[in-house]
Amino acid sequence: MMEKWEYACENSFLHAKVILKNWKDYNHKQKKIEASVFYSYVFNSGSNPSGLISKEALLLKVDKRTHDHWNSARLFFRAMMEIYPELLKDFKKYRYYFRELCQSTIDITSHQNDIVKFKSDKDEGIKIKYLTIDKYEICKDKDGNIGIEFFNTGKGSCTINEYNFVTGFPLKDLVPEWITEFETQYLVKE
């Protein structure tokens, strides 16, 4: 029997293939809606915990932590449709990205989550403050602290420095270049 995430993955793949032929004609609002549909497939079908937890989130009760999808599903979808539509010819690779990128989560504080989120404005479109590959290493909080330090609990998909603090963000190597290429178009300087 198919797991919930596998069902969502397969259906999101089929949906994306259907809308691909008209994607270039969609306006900003339509693209935003379709990216949100993809996000629903990802968010509502479970998560793939990485085992990474920020140093600050370690001090919180489990139910007070933010389980963040560190790689934005909405940006992934937009990047795929605009930069790498060839992915929709390879379900095996798509399935890998769905599970290992889009459903992968880290535990951080709600404040940290607010710092690294991208914004989408109805008039101006996407605004990205930090590229996914950099955001957890260079983000800056209101007190001027730079970066987020993580502890690897060993209870997830991340196998680097299990049961120890991790230098840098160990999952950034999973981010394909085409996502960074897409995000770079919308990067805003402070």
Summary of the structure (lengths in Angstrom):
residues: 190
radius of gyration: 16.6
end to end distance: 49.1
largest distance: 49.6
contacts: 553
relative contact order: 0.17
helix: 48%
strand: 17%
